[in-house]
Amino acid sequence: MESSHEITAFYYDAFYTGRAQPSIDHCPTATDAMATISASLLRAPAQLRAAHRAAAPVARNLTVRAMGKEVVATDKAPAALGPYSQAIKAGNTLYVSGQIGLIPGEGKFAGDTIETQTEQVMKNMGAILEEAGADFSKVVKTTILLADMDDFKTVNEIYGARFPANPPARATFAVKTLPLNALVEIDCTAYLD
């Protein structure tokens, strides 16, 4: 279930002239909303600003909705190993937690090679994306963590098979240790339609 918070900003035509400041109530992120409005107004053509100066001031309402977060969980991917979720939907963005090569429901690695673990990581990620209503084509950013940078080429081949066209942005790091001594961990961010 999604929750939302309404941000209501009251501003006046005088704001267009720069002679008055808007007042904003009930909004912890109102400054962000007004920064967007202010930037738009500063770019407004001079004729538009002149027309607003000539018109009588009229109160207007601006409503911006900030979506809450929703937990995404599936038994087709391993359960979280700690206090985190498999994924979180926030608005039309999906944040998938780092996946390691565990077999769902078993708590064991798919194998002890980089190939078998990477393949399982991608299966786990695919199951979470599917549960959220997305797929690999919706992924915009990934982060790959490797226990050994010498495995980069092998991981790249398996990973690349999921992104044959327009691959997402990516960062890859070699780290000292991964959870349960995994060989690879991958997380992703995707957009939802």
Residue pairs with C-beta under 8 A, 6 or more apart in sequence:
1 70
2 67
2 68
2 69
2 70
2 89
3 67
3 68
4 65
4 66
4 67
4 68
5 27
5 65
5 66
5 68
6 26
6 63
6 64
6 65
7 24
7 26
7 27
7 29
7 30
7 33
7 63
7 64
7 65
7 66
8 24
8 25
8 26
8 27
8 61
8 62
8 63
9 22
9 24
9 27
9 30
9 33
9 34
9 37
9 61
9 62
9 63
9 64
10 22
10 23
10 24
10 25
10 59
10 60
10 61
10 62
11 22
11 23
11 37
11 60
11 62
12 20
12 22
12 57
12 58
12 59
12 60
13 52
13 55
13 56
13 57
13 58
13 60
14 20
14 57
15 21
15 22
15 41
16 41
16 44
16 48
16 49
16 52
16 53
17 49
17 52
17 53
22 34
22 37
24 30
24 31
24 33
24 34
27 33
29 66
33 62
33 64
37 62
41 49
66 91
67 90
67 91
68 90
69 88
69 89
69 90
70 88
70 89
70 90
71 85
71 86
71 87
71 88
71 89
72 85
72 86
72 87
72 88
72 89
72 94
72 128
72 131
72 132
73 85
73 86
73 87
73 131
74 86
74 127
74 128
74 130
74 131
75 104
75 105
76 104
76 124
76 127
76 128
76 130
76 131
77 86
77 99
77 104
77 124
77 125
77 127
77 128
77 131
78 99
78 100
78 102
78 103
78 104
78 105
78 107
78 124
79 86
80 86
80 97
81 179
81 180
84 97
85 97
86 96
86 97
86 128
87 94
87 95
87 96
87 97
87 128
87 131
87 132
88 94
88 95
89 132
89 192
92 191
92 192
92 193
93 189
93 190
93 191
93 192
94 129
94 132
94 134
94 138
94 189
94 190
94 191
94 192
95 187
95 189
96 125
96 128
96 129
96 187
96 188
96 189
96 190
97 187
98 143
98 145
98 185
98 186
98 187
99 121
99 124
99 125
99 128
99 185
99 186
99 187
100 109
100 117
100 121
100 124
100 178
100 179
100 180
100 182
100 184
100 185
101 109
101 110
101 111
101 116
101 117
101 118
101 119
101 120
101 121
101 124
101 182
101 183
101 184
102 108
102 109
102 110
102 120
102 124
102 180
102 182
103 109
103 110
103 120
104 124
104 127
109 116
109 117
109 120
109 180
109 182
110 116
110 117
110 119
110 120
111 117
111 120
113 183
114 148
114 151
114 154
114 155
114 183
114 184
115 154
115 158
117 182
117 183
117 184
118 154
118 155
118 158
118 159
118 183
118 184
119 158
121 184
121 185
121 186
122 158
122 159
122 162
122 186
125 186
125 188
126 135
126 136
126 162
129 135
129 136
129 138
129 139
129 188
129 190
132 190
132 192
133 192
133 193
134 190
134 191
134 192
136 162
136 163
137 166
138 190
138 191
138 192
138 193
139 163
139 168
139 188
139 189
139 190
140 168
140 169
140 189
140 190
140 191
141 168
141 169
141 170
141 188
141 189
142 159
142 168
142 169
142 170
142 171
142 186
142 187
142 188
142 189
143 170
143 171
143 172
143 173
143 186
143 187
143 188
144 155
144 159
144 170
144 171
144 172
144 173
144 184
144 185
144 186
145 172
145 173
145 174
145 175
145 178
145 184
145 185
145 186
146 152
146 155
146 172
146 173
146 174
146 175
146 183
146 184
147 174
147 175
147 177
147 178
147 181
147 182
147 183
147 184
148 174
148 183
149 174
151 183
151 184
152 172
155 184
159 186
160 167
168 188
178 184
178 185
179 185
